[in-house]
Amino acid sequence: MEQETKYTEDNIRSLDWKEHIRMRPGMYIGKLGDGSSADDGIYILLKEVLDNSIDEFVMNAGKTIEISIQGERVIVRDYGRGIPLGKVKDVVSKMNTGGKYDSKAFKKSVGLNGVGTKAVNALSSYFRVESSRDGKSASAEFAQGNLTDEEFLDETSRRRGTKVTFIPDEAIFKNYKYRSEYVAKMLKNYVYLNPGLTIVFNGERFYSENGLKDLLSDTIREDDRLYPIIHLKGDDIEVAITHSKTQYSEEYHSFVNGQHTTQGGTHQSAFREAIVKTVREFYGKNYESSDIRKSVVSAIAIKVMDPVFESQTKTKLGSTDMGGDFPTVRTYINDFLKTKLDNYLHRHQDVADQLQKKILQAERERKDLSGIRKLARDRAKKASLHNKKLRDCRIHLGDHKKDRYLETTLFITEGDSASGSITKSRDVNTQAVFSLKGKPLNSYGLSKKIVYENEEFNLLQAALNIEDSIEDLRYNNIVIATDADVDGMHIRLLLITFFLQFFPEVIKEGHLYILQTPLFRVRNKKETVYCYSEFEKREAIEKLSGKAEITRFKGLGEISPDEFQYFIGEDIRLDPVMLDQDMSIAELLEFYMGKNTSDRQEFIIDNLKVELDVIEEA
């Protein structure tokens, strides 16, 4: 008989605050990542520190925040009131310690959970907080959440405020790199939501005078706006609305208490409903909701007391109540638009006329498409039951209660061998594979009709669940996995064209990536190193010294499933596809897919050159 395992008090172990955060970082900051995605942990660390400085601005204390990121070191300095000097250490190292539990002081605060800076502290190899106020200062330094130094100065010439310096711990965030494009986007959102605030990032100044109107001005070019931006403000709500002349899909930027709710929530759903209801009542016509919202580009920000989010990273609002004496979120937004948007349309008859023409045009296009759309949907439904192109995963982006929903990834591959390798080595919980057959159709200049007529595009659209909007997108990361040769580059370009043409918000919201795969394998009897460039190959040969065997991978199909798991696991390398802020989508499409101008040829040759040189040298 087996001996029974004893279960006594000795088996019960309580983790202290920093151990718990380090053991379960996902509970506090979502996914870890390496900085290639805007929702990777290193940006959440920055956001958590910044939120405290933003709250100071909201309380009319300090109009400027300075941020410096040099390599791994991040410094955030505000000129607010400064943390009370006797509590500097506690505020960043004791759970449930903070100034935001008094709802009078921080009624609709950004960072309400009292965990933010503690998580940053615990997940940093170096963390320093310094507060100056009343001519005195106090500071505390930590490593992995453990106090290493403390200092109090009775006299200081430093201006009042708080300065936080941290270095994310490489033991947790592996091979990470801050991308200035993601930081800049985050900071722009902060200034749009806080007109009058100045943020200086590595010398670049961010400032907004007109709030969400400025956000839309920067999002959609003036020559693509159907009518001037409608900008409406209330006590706890602000909205900006226009329609695009060229874009097919709906686009929403939504915020709650300063949080960018990238996955929407109750406020965004209510906003979409309220636009439809107000427009129908204004024209006295029961227009289809999809016709009213087609091509809408808009933003909404609301302030809610004690908001409930569906995840720790606050990307989706779950609250149905505004808090206090206010009605529900839905009623509040609906009543606001019913009054303000209706008044605006009555006062601006030219805008009302343009909007109605747009709705009627959308109605005609929808009716023209209705037959083929129904066929395509039926085909997609049948295919989803036995979709040979899609090998799905178990967790999807909408599964907010599951720990790894932010890791959900769809690999778009070309060819049976590459698809087979990824399928065999993937994580079946979070990684799905969609197989293309040959090169996809060039959709440049074609209408939305082609998405339904072309089987691959229709099935891809169905797999992603983005036909009407990306609110129900099934995968957080859409990864193009093609060979690093001319054909592979062409397939990448054709897929990017598809998304730019029909679903640009997939790129705008940072969901589209290119998979980096190794060009070389360098190994000896003891160790194997995978190299992504000629430089890494030279480093590996030097490191392994002696006789090293060098293999050149000519395509994804040559990499065995056993090896592939290393390239799509925790060490996955992704290049985000980002939009050039200086070019409109129409200009980008014309540049990449238009006639072969000399500029385009030079650009493509220059960007292919690195990989082509490696191929030639091998």
Secondary structure as a PSIPRED ss2 file (coil, helix, strand):
# PSIPRED VFORMAT (PSIPRED V4.0)

   1 M C   1.000  0.000  0.000
   2 E C   1.000  0.000  0.000
   3 Q C   1.000  0.000  0.000
   4 E C   1.000  0.000  0.000
   5 T C   1.000  0.000  0.000
   6 K C   1.000  0.000  0.000
   7 Y C   1.000  0.000  0.000
   8 T C   1.000  0.000  0.000
   9 E H   0.000  1.000  0.000
  10 D H   0.000  1.000  0.000
  11 N H   0.000  1.000  0.000
  12 I C   1.000  0.000  0.000
  13 R C   1.000  0.000  0.000
  14 S C   1.000  0.000  0.000
  15 L C   1.000  0.000  0.000
  16 D C   1.000  0.000  0.000
  17 W H   0.000  1.000  0.000
  18 K H   0.000  1.000  0.000
  19 E H   0.000  1.000  0.000
  20 H H   0.000  1.000  0.000
  21 I H   0.000  1.000  0.000
  22 R H   0.000  1.000  0.000
  23 M H   0.000  1.000  0.000
  24 R C   1.000  0.000  0.000
  25 P C   1.000  0.000  0.000
  26 G H   0.000  1.000  0.000
  27 M H   0.000  1.000  0.000
  28 Y H   0.000  1.000  0.000
  29 I H   0.000  1.000  0.000
  30 G C   1.000  0.000  0.000
  31 K C   1.000  0.000  0.000
  32 L C   1.000  0.000  0.000
  33 G C   1.000  0.000  0.000
  34 D C   1.000  0.000  0.000
  35 G C   1.000  0.000  0.000
  36 S C   1.000  0.000  0.000
  37 S C   1.000  0.000  0.000
  38 A C   1.000  0.000  0.000
  39 D C   1.000  0.000  0.000
  40 D C   1.000  0.000  0.000
  41 G H   0.000  1.000  0.000
  42 I H   0.000  1.000  0.000
  43 Y H   0.000  1.000  0.000
  44 I H   0.000  1.000  0.000
  45 L H   0.000  1.000  0.000
  46 L H   0.000  1.000  0.000
  47 K H   0.000  1.000  0.000
  48 E H   0.000  1.000  0.000
  49 V H   0.000  1.000  0.000
  50 L H   0.000  1.000  0.000
  51 D H   0.000  1.000  0.000
  52 N H   0.000  1.000  0.000
  53 S H   0.000  1.000  0.000
  54 I H   0.000  1.000  0.000
  55 D H   0.000  1.000  0.000
  56 E H   0.000  1.000  0.000
  57 F H   0.000  1.000  0.000
  58 V H   0.000  1.000  0.000
  59 M C   1.000  0.000  0.000
  60 N C   1.000  0.000  0.000
  61 A C   1.000  0.000  0.000
  62 G C   1.000  0.000  0.000
  63 K C   1.000  0.000  0.000
  64 T E   0.000  0.000  1.000
  65 I E   0.000  0.000  1.000
  66 E E   0.000  0.000  1.000
  67 I E   0.000  0.000  1.000
  68 S E   0.000  0.000  1.000
  69 I E   0.000  0.000  1.000
  70 Q E   0.000  0.000  1.000
  71 G C   1.000  0.000  0.000
  72 E C   1.000  0.000  0.000
  73 R E   0.000  0.000  1.000
  74 V E   0.000  0.000  1.000
  75 I E   0.000  0.000  1.000
  76 V E   0.000  0.000  1.000
  77 R E   0.000  0.000  1.000
  78 D E   0.000  0.000  1.000
  79 Y C   1.000  0.000  0.000
  80 G C   1.000  0.000  0.000
  81 R C   1.000  0.000  0.000
  82 G C   1.000  0.000  0.000
  83 I C   1.000  0.000  0.000
  84 P C   1.000  0.000  0.000
  85 L H   0.000  1.000  0.000
  86 G H   0.000  1.000  0.000
  87 K H   0.000  1.000  0.000
  88 V H   0.000  1.000  0.000
  89 K H   0.000  1.000  0.000
  90 D H   0.000  1.000  0.000
  91 V H   0.000  1.000  0.000
  92 V C   1.000  0.000  0.000
  93 S C   1.000  0.000  0.000
  94 K C   1.000  0.000  0.000
  95 M C   1.000  0.000  0.000
  96 N C   1.000  0.000  0.000
  97 T C   1.000  0.000  0.000
  98 G C   1.000  0.000  0.000
  99 G C   1.000  0.000  0.000
 100 K C   1.000  0.000  0.000
 101 Y C   1.000  0.000  0.000
 102 D C   1.000  0.000  0.000
 103 S C   1.000  0.000  0.000
 104 K C   1.000  0.000  0.000
 105 A C   1.000  0.000  0.000
 106 F C   1.000  0.000  0.000
 107 K C   1.000  0.000  0.000
 108 K C   1.000  0.000  0.000
 109 S C   1.000  0.000  0.000
 110 V C   1.000  0.000  0.000
 111 G C   1.000  0.000  0.000
 112 L C   1.000  0.000  0.000
 113 N C   1.000  0.000  0.000
 114 G C   1.000  0.000  0.000
 115 V C   1.000  0.000  0.000
 116 G H   0.000  1.000  0.000
 117 T H   0.000  1.000  0.000
 118 K H   0.000  1.000  0.000
 119 A H   0.000  1.000  0.000
 120 V H   0.000  1.000  0.000
 121 N H   0.000  1.000  0.000
 122 A H   0.000  1.000  0.000
 123 L C   1.000  0.000  0.000
 124 S E   0.000  0.000  1.000
 125 S E   0.000  0.000  1.000
 126 Y E   0.000  0.000  1.000
 127 F E   0.000  0.000  1.000
 128 R E   0.000  0.000  1.000
 129 V E   0.000  0.000  1.000
 130 E E   0.000  0.000  1.000
 131 S E   0.000  0.000  1.000
 132 S E   0.000  0.000  1.000
 133 R E   0.000  0.000  1.000
 134 D C   1.000  0.000  0.000
 135 G C   1.000  0.000  0.000
 136 K E   0.000  0.000  1.000
 137 S E   0.000  0.000  1.000
 138 A E   0.000  0.000  1.000
 139 S E   0.000  0.000  1.000
 140 A E   0.000  0.000  1.000
 141 E E   0.000  0.000  1.000
 142 F E   0.000  0.000  1.000
 143 A E   0.000  0.000  1.000
 144 Q C   1.000  0.000  0.000
 145 G C   1.000  0.000  0.000
 146 N E   0.000  0.000  1.000
 147 L E   0.000  0.000  1.000
 148 T E   0.000  0.000  1.000
 149 D E   0.000  0.000  1.000
 150 E E   0.000  0.000  1.000
 151 E E   0.000  0.000  1.000
 152 F E   0.000  0.000  1.000
 153 L E   0.000  0.000  1.000
 154 D C   1.000  0.000  0.000
 155 E C   1.000  0.000  0.000
 156 T C   1.000  0.000  0.000
 157 S C   1.000  0.000  0.000
 158 R C   1.000  0.000  0.000
 159 R C   1.000  0.000  0.000
 160 R C   1.000  0.000  0.000
 161 G E   0.000  0.000  1.000
 162 T E   0.000  0.000  1.000
 163 K E   0.000  0.000  1.000
 164 V E   0.000  0.000  1.000
 165 T E   0.000  0.000  1.000
 166 F E   0.000  0.000  1.000
 167 I E   0.000  0.000  1.000
 168 P E   0.000  0.000  1.000
 169 D C   1.000  0.000  0.000
 170 E C   1.000  0.000  0.000
 171 A C   1.000  0.000  0.000
 172 I C   1.000  0.000  0.000
 173 F C   1.000  0.000  0.000
 174 K C   1.000  0.000  0.000
 175 N C   1.000  0.000  0.000
 176 Y C   1.000  0.000  0.000
 177 K C   1.000  0.000  0.000
 178 Y C   1.000  0.000  0.000
 179 R C   1.000  0.000  0.000
 180 S H   0.000  1.000  0.000
 181 E H   0.000  1.000  0.000
 182 Y H   0.000  1.000  0.000
 183 V H   0.000  1.000  0.000
 184 A H   0.000  1.000  0.000
 185 K H   0.000  1.000  0.000
 186 M H   0.000  1.000  0.000
 187 L H   0.000  1.000  0.000
 188 K H   0.000  1.000  0.000
 189 N H   0.000  1.000  0.000
 190 Y H   0.000  1.000  0.000
 191 V H   0.000  1.000  0.000
 192 Y H   0.000  1.000  0.000
 193 L H   0.000  1.000  0.000
 194 N C   1.000  0.000  0.000
 195 P C   1.000  0.000  0.000
 196 G C   1.000  0.000  0.000
 197 L C   1.000  0.000  0.000
 198 T E   0.000  0.000  1.000
 199 I E   0.000  0.000  1.000
 200 V E   0.000  0.000  1.000
 201 F E   0.000  0.000  1.000
 202 N C   1.000  0.000  0.000
 203 G C   1.000  0.000  0.000
 204 E E   0.000  0.000  1.000
 205 R E   0.000  0.000  1.000
 206 F E   0.000  0.000  1.000
 207 Y E   0.000  0.000  1.000
 208 S C   1.000  0.000  0.000
 209 E C   1.000  0.000  0.000
 210 N C   1.000  0.000  0.000
 211 G C   1.000  0.000  0.000
 212 L H   0.000  1.000  0.000
 213 K H   0.000  1.000  0.000
 214 D H   0.000  1.000  0.000
 215 L H   0.000  1.000  0.000
 216 L H   0.000  1.000  0.000
 217 S H   0.000  1.000  0.000
 218 D H   0.000  1.000  0.000
 219 T H   0.000  1.000  0.000
 220 I C   1.000  0.000  0.000
 221 R C   1.000  0.000  0.000
 222 E H   0.000  1.000  0.000
 223 D H   0.000  1.000  0.000
 224 D H   0.000  1.000  0.000
 225 R E   0.000  0.000  1.000
 226 L C   1.000  0.000  0.000
 227 Y C   1.000  0.000  0.000
 228 P C   1.000  0.000  0.000
 229 I C   1.000  0.000  0.000
 230 I E   0.000  0.000  1.000
 231 H E   0.000  0.000  1.000
 232 L E   0.000  0.000  1.000
 233 K E   0.000  0.000  1.000
 234 G C   1.000  0.000  0.000
 235 D C   1.000  0.000  0.000
 236 D C   1.000  0.000  0.000
 237 I E   0.000  0.000  1.000
 238 E E   0.000  0.000  1.000
 239 V E   0.000  0.000  1.000
 240 A E   0.000  0.000  1.000
 241 I E   0.000  0.000  1.000
 242 T E   0.000  0.000  1.000
 243 H E   0.000  0.000  1.000
 244 S E   0.000  0.000  1.000
 245 K C   1.000  0.000  0.000
 246 T C   1.000  0.000  0.000
 247 Q C   1.000  0.000  0.000
 248 Y C   1.000  0.000  0.000
 249 S C   1.000  0.000  0.000
 250 E C   1.000  0.000  0.000
 251 E E   0.000  0.000  1.000
 252 Y E   0.000  0.000  1.000
 253 H E   0.000  0.000  1.000
 254 S E   0.000  0.000  1.000
 255 F E   0.000  0.000  1.000
 256 V E   0.000  0.000  1.000
 257 N C   1.000  0.000  0.000
 258 G C   1.000  0.000  0.000
 259 Q E   0.000  0.000  1.000
 260 H E   0.000  0.000  1.000
 261 T C   1.000  0.000  0.000
 262 T C   1.000  0.000  0.000
 263 Q C   1.000  0.000  0.000
 264 G C   1.000  0.000  0.000
 265 G E   0.000  0.000  1.000
 266 T H   0.000  1.000  0.000
 267 H H   0.000  1.000  0.000
 268 Q H   0.000  1.000  0.000
 269 S H   0.000  1.000  0.000
 270 A H   0.000  1.000  0.000
 271 F H   0.000  1.000  0.000
 272 R H   0.000  1.000  0.000
 273 E H   0.000  1.000  0.000
 274 A H   0.000  1.000  0.000
 275 I H   0.000  1.000  0.000
 276 V H   0.000  1.000  0.000
 277 K H   0.000  1.000  0.000
 278 T H   0.000  1.000  0.000
 279 V H   0.000  1.000  0.000
 280 R H   0.000  1.000  0.000
 281 E H   0.000  1.000  0.000
 282 F H   0.000  1.000  0.000
 283 Y H   0.000  1.000  0.000
 284 G C   1.000  0.000  0.000
 285 K C   1.000  0.000  0.000
 286 N C   1.000  0.000  0.000
 287 Y C   1.000  0.000  0.000
 288 E C   1.000  0.000  0.000
 289 S H   0.000  1.000  0.000
 290 S H   0.000  1.000  0.000
 291 D H   0.000  1.000  0.000
 292 I H   0.000  1.000  0.000
 293 R H   0.000  1.000  0.000
 294 K C   1.000  0.000  0.000
 295 S C   1.000  0.000  0.000
 296 V E   0.000  0.000  1.000
 297 V E   0.000  0.000  1.000
 298 S E   0.000  0.000  1.000
 299 A E   0.000  0.000  1.000
 300 I E   0.000  0.000  1.000
 301 A E   0.000  0.000  1.000
 302 I E   0.000  0.000  1.000
 303 K C   1.000  0.000  0.000
 304 V C   1.000  0.000  0.000
 305 M C   1.000  0.000  0.000
 306 D C   1.000  0.000  0.000
 307 P C   1.000  0.000  0.000
 308 V C   1.000  0.000  0.000
 309 F E   0.000  0.000  1.000
 310 E C   1.000  0.000  0.000
 311 S C   1.000  0.000  0.000
 312 Q C   1.000  0.000  0.000
 313 T C   1.000  0.000  0.000
 314 K C   1.000  0.000  0.000
 315 T C   1.000  0.000  0.000
 316 K C   1.000  0.000  0.000
 317 L E   0.000  0.000  1.000
 318 G C   1.000  0.000  0.000
 319 S C   1.000  0.000  0.000
 320 T C   1.000  0.000  0.000
 321 D E   0.000  0.000  1.000
 322 M C   1.000  0.000  0.000
 323 G C   1.000  0.000  0.000
 324 G C   1.000  0.000  0.000
 325 D C   1.000  0.000  0.000
 326 F C   1.000  0.000  0.000
 327 P C   1.000  0.000  0.000
 328 T E   0.000  0.000  1.000
 329 V H   0.000  1.000  0.000
 330 R H   0.000  1.000  0.000
 331 T H   0.000  1.000  0.000
 332 Y H   0.000  1.000  0.000
 333 I H   0.000  1.000  0.000
 334 N H   0.000  1.000  0.000
 335 D H   0.000  1.000  0.000
 336 F H   0.000  1.000  0.000
 337 L H   0.000  1.000  0.000
 338 K H   0.000  1.000  0.000
 339 T H   0.000  1.000  0.000
 340 K H   0.000  1.000  0.000
 341 L H   0.000  1.000  0.000
 342 D H   0.000  1.000  0.000
 343 N H   0.000  1.000  0.000
 344 Y H   0.000  1.000  0.000
 345 L H   0.000  1.000  0.000
 346 H H   0.000  1.000  0.000
 347 R H   0.000  1.000  0.000
 348 H C   1.000  0.000  0.000
 349 Q H   0.000  1.000  0.000
 350 D H   0.000  1.000  0.000
 351 V H   0.000  1.000  0.000
 352 A H   0.000  1.000  0.000
 353 D H   0.000  1.000  0.000
 354 Q H   0.000  1.000  0.000
 355 L H   0.000  1.000  0.000
 356 Q H   0.000  1.000  0.000
 357 K H   0.000  1.000  0.000
 358 K H   0.000  1.000  0.000
 359 I H   0.000  1.000  0.000
 360 L H   0.000  1.000  0.000
 361 Q H   0.000  1.000  0.000
 362 A H   0.000  1.000  0.000
 363 E H   0.000  1.000  0.000
 364 R H   0.000  1.000  0.000
 365 E H   0.000  1.000  0.000
 366 R H   0.000  1.000  0.000
 367 K H   0.000  1.000  0.000
 368 D H   0.000  1.000  0.000
 369 L H   0.000  1.000  0.000
 370 S H   0.000  1.000  0.000
 371 G H   0.000  1.000  0.000
 372 I H   0.000  1.000  0.000
 373 R H   0.000  1.000  0.000
 374 K H   0.000  1.000  0.000
 375 L H   0.000  1.000  0.000
 376 A H   0.000  1.000  0.000
 377 R H   0.000  1.000  0.000
 378 D H   0.000  1.000  0.000
 379 R H   0.000  1.000  0.000
 380 A H   0.000  1.000  0.000
 381 K H   0.000  1.000  0.000
 382 K H   0.000  1.000  0.000
 383 A H   0.000  1.000  0.000
 384 S H   0.000  1.000  0.000
 385 L H   0.000  1.000  0.000
 386 H C   1.000  0.000  0.000
 387 N C   1.000  0.000  0.000
 388 K C   1.000  0.000  0.000
 389 K C   1.000  0.000  0.000
 390 L E   0.000  0.000  1.000
 391 R E   0.000  0.000  1.000
 392 D C   1.000  0.000  0.000
 393 C C   1.000  0.000  0.000
 394 R C   1.000  0.000  0.000
 395 I C   1.000  0.000  0.000
 396 H C   1.000  0.000  0.000
 397 L C   1.000  0.000  0.000
 398 G C   1.000  0.000  0.000
 399 D C   1.000  0.000  0.000
 400 H C   1.000  0.000  0.000
 401 K C   1.000  0.000  0.000
 402 K C   1.000  0.000  0.000
 403 D C   1.000  0.000  0.000
 404 R C   1.000  0.000  0.000
 405 Y H   0.000  1.000  0.000
 406 L H   0.000  1.000  0.000
 407 E H   0.000  1.000  0.000
 408 T C   1.000  0.000  0.000
 409 T E   0.000  0.000  1.000
 410 L E   0.000  0.000  1.000
 411 F E   0.000  0.000  1.000
 412 I E   0.000  0.000  1.000
 413 T E   0.000  0.000  1.000
 414 E E   0.000  0.000  1.000
 415 G C   1.000  0.000  0.000
 416 D H   0.000  1.000  0.000
 417 S H   0.000  1.000  0.000
 418 A H   0.000  1.000  0.000
 419 S H   0.000  1.000  0.000
 420 G H   0.000  1.000  0.000
 421 S H   0.000  1.000  0.000
 422 I H   0.000  1.000  0.000
 423 T H   0.000  1.000  0.000
 424 K H   0.000  1.000  0.000
 425 S H   0.000  1.000  0.000
 426 R C   1.000  0.000  0.000
 427 D C   1.000  0.000  0.000
 428 V C   1.000  0.000  0.000
 429 N C   1.000  0.000  0.000
 430 T C   1.000  0.000  0.000
 431 Q E   0.000  0.000  1.000
 432 A E   0.000  0.000  1.000
 433 V E   0.000  0.000  1.000
 434 F E   0.000  0.000  1.000
 435 S E   0.000  0.000  1.000
 436 L E   0.000  0.000  1.000
 437 K C   1.000  0.000  0.000
 438 G C   1.000  0.000  0.000
 439 K C   1.000  0.000  0.000
 440 P C   1.000  0.000  0.000
 441 L C   1.000  0.000  0.000
 442 N C   1.000  0.000  0.000
 443 S C   1.000  0.000  0.000
 444 Y C   1.000  0.000  0.000
 445 G C   1.000  0.000  0.000
 446 L C   1.000  0.000  0.000
 447 S C   1.000  0.000  0.000
 448 K C   1.000  0.000  0.000
 449 K H   0.000  1.000  0.000
 450 I H   0.000  1.000  0.000
 451 V H   0.000  1.000  0.000
 452 Y H   0.000  1.000  0.000
 453 E H   0.000  1.000  0.000
 454 N C   1.000  0.000  0.000
 455 E H   0.000  1.000  0.000
 456 E H   0.000  1.000  0.000
 457 F H   0.000  1.000  0.000
 458 N H   0.000  1.000  0.000
 459 L H   0.000  1.000  0.000
 460 L H   0.000  1.000  0.000
 461 Q H   0.000  1.000  0.000
 462 A H   0.000  1.000  0.000
 463 A H   0.000  1.000  0.000
 464 L H   0.000  1.000  0.000
 465 N C   1.000  0.000  0.000
 466 I C   1.000  0.000  0.000
 467 E C   1.000  0.000  0.000
 468 D C   1.000  0.000  0.000
 469 S C   1.000  0.000  0.000
 470 I H   0.000  1.000  0.000
 471 E H   0.000  1.000  0.000
 472 D H   0.000  1.000  0.000
 473 L C   1.000  0.000  0.000
 474 R C   1.000  0.000  0.000
 475 Y C   1.000  0.000  0.000
 476 N C   1.000  0.000  0.000
 477 N E   0.000  0.000  1.000
 478 I E   0.000  0.000  1.000
 479 V E   0.000  0.000  1.000
 480 I E   0.000  0.000  1.000
 481 A E   0.000  0.000  1.000
 482 T C   1.000  0.000  0.000
 483 D C   1.000  0.000  0.000
 484 A C   1.000  0.000  0.000
 485 D C   1.000  0.000  0.000
 486 V H   0.000  1.000  0.000
 487 D H   0.000  1.000  0.000
 488 G H   0.000  1.000  0.000
 489 M H   0.000  1.000  0.000
 490 H H   0.000  1.000  0.000
 491 I H   0.000  1.000  0.000
 492 R H   0.000  1.000  0.000
 493 L H   0.000  1.000  0.000
 494 L H   0.000  1.000  0.000
 495 L H   0.000  1.000  0.000
 496 I H   0.000  1.000  0.000
 497 T H   0.000  1.000  0.000
 498 F H   0.000  1.000  0.000
 499 F H   0.000  1.000  0.000
 500 L H   0.000  1.000  0.000
 501 Q H   0.000  1.000  0.000
 502 F H   0.000  1.000  0.000
 503 F C   1.000  0.000  0.000
 504 P H   0.000  1.000  0.000
 505 E H   0.000  1.000  0.000
 506 V H   0.000  1.000  0.000
 507 I H   0.000  1.000  0.000
 508 K H   0.000  1.000  0.000
 509 E C   1.000  0.000  0.000
 510 G C   1.000  0.000  0.000
 511 H C   1.000  0.000  0.000
 512 L E   0.000  0.000  1.000
 513 Y E   0.000  0.000  1.000
 514 I E   0.000  0.000  1.000
 515 L E   0.000  0.000  1.000
 516 Q C   1.000  0.000  0.000
 517 T C   1.000  0.000  0.000
 518 P C   1.000  0.000  0.000
 519 L C   1.000  0.000  0.000
 520 F E   0.000  0.000  1.000
 521 R E   0.000  0.000  1.000
 522 V E   0.000  0.000  1.000
 523 R E   0.000  0.000  1.000
 524 N C   1.000  0.000  0.000
 525 K C   1.000  0.000  0.000
 526 K C   1.000  0.000  0.000
 527 E C   1.000  0.000  0.000
 528 T E   0.000  0.000  1.000
 529 V E   0.000  0.000  1.000
 530 Y E   0.000  0.000  1.000
 531 C E   0.000  0.000  1.000
 532 Y C   1.000  0.000  0.000
 533 S C   1.000  0.000  0.000
 534 E H   0.000  1.000  0.000
 535 F H   0.000  1.000  0.000
 536 E H   0.000  1.000  0.000
 537 K H   0.000  1.000  0.000
 538 R H   0.000  1.000  0.000
 539 E H   0.000  1.000  0.000
 540 A H   0.000  1.000  0.000
 541 I H   0.000  1.000  0.000
 542 E H   0.000  1.000  0.000
 543 K H   0.000  1.000  0.000
 544 L H   0.000  1.000  0.000
 545 S C   1.000  0.000  0.000
 546 G C   1.000  0.000  0.000
 547 K C   1.000  0.000  0.000
 548 A C   1.000  0.000  0.000
 549 E E   0.000  0.000  1.000
 550 I E   0.000  0.000  1.000
 551 T E   0.000  0.000  1.000
 552 R E   0.000  0.000  1.000
 553 F C   1.000  0.000  0.000
 554 K C   1.000  0.000  0.000
 555 G C   1.000  0.000  0.000
 556 L H   0.000  1.000  0.000
 557 G H   0.000  1.000  0.000
 558 E H   0.000  1.000  0.000
 559 I C   1.000  0.000  0.000
 560 S C   1.000  0.000  0.000
 561 P H   0.000  1.000  0.000
 562 D H   0.000  1.000  0.000
 563 E H   0.000  1.000  0.000
 564 F H   0.000  1.000  0.000
 565 Q H   0.000  1.000  0.000
 566 Y H   0.000  1.000  0.000
 567 F H   0.000  1.000  0.000
 568 I C   1.000  0.000  0.000
 569 G C   1.000  0.000  0.000
 570 E C   1.000  0.000  0.000
 571 D C   1.000  0.000  0.000
 572 I C   1.000  0.000  0.000
 573 R C   1.000  0.000  0.000
 574 L E   0.000  0.000  1.000
 575 D E   0.000  0.000  1.000
 576 P E   0.000  0.000  1.000
 577 V C   1.000  0.000  0.000
 578 M C   1.000  0.000  0.000
 579 L C   1.000  0.000  0.000
 580 D C   1.000  0.000  0.000
 581 Q C   1.000  0.000  0.000
 582 D C   1.000  0.000  0.000
 583 M C   1.000  0.000  0.000
 584 S C   1.000  0.000  0.000
 585 I H   0.000  1.000  0.000
 586 A H   0.000  1.000  0.000
 587 E H   0.000  1.000  0.000
 588 L H   0.000  1.000  0.000
 589 L H   0.000  1.000  0.000
 590 E H   0.000  1.000  0.000
 591 F H   0.000  1.000  0.000
 592 Y H   0.000  1.000  0.000
 593 M H   0.000  1.000  0.000
 594 G C   1.000  0.000  0.000
 595 K C   1.000  0.000  0.000
 596 N C   1.000  0.000  0.000
 597 T C   1.000  0.000  0.000
 598 S H   0.000  1.000  0.000
 599 D H   0.000  1.000  0.000
 600 R H   0.000  1.000  0.000
 601 Q H   0.000  1.000  0.000
 602 E H   0.000  1.000  0.000
 603 F H   0.000  1.000  0.000
 604 I H   0.000  1.000  0.000
 605 I H   0.000  1.000  0.000
 606 D H   0.000  1.000  0.000
 607 N H   0.000  1.000  0.000
 608 L H   0.000  1.000  0.000
 609 K H   0.000  1.000  0.000
 610 V H   0.000  1.000  0.000
 611 E H   0.000  1.000  0.000
 612 L H   0.000  1.000  0.000
 613 D H   0.000  1.000  0.000
 614 V H   0.000  1.000  0.000
 615 I H   0.000  1.000  0.000
 616 E H   0.000  1.000  0.000
 617 E H   0.000  1.000  0.000
 618 A C   1.000  0.000  0.000
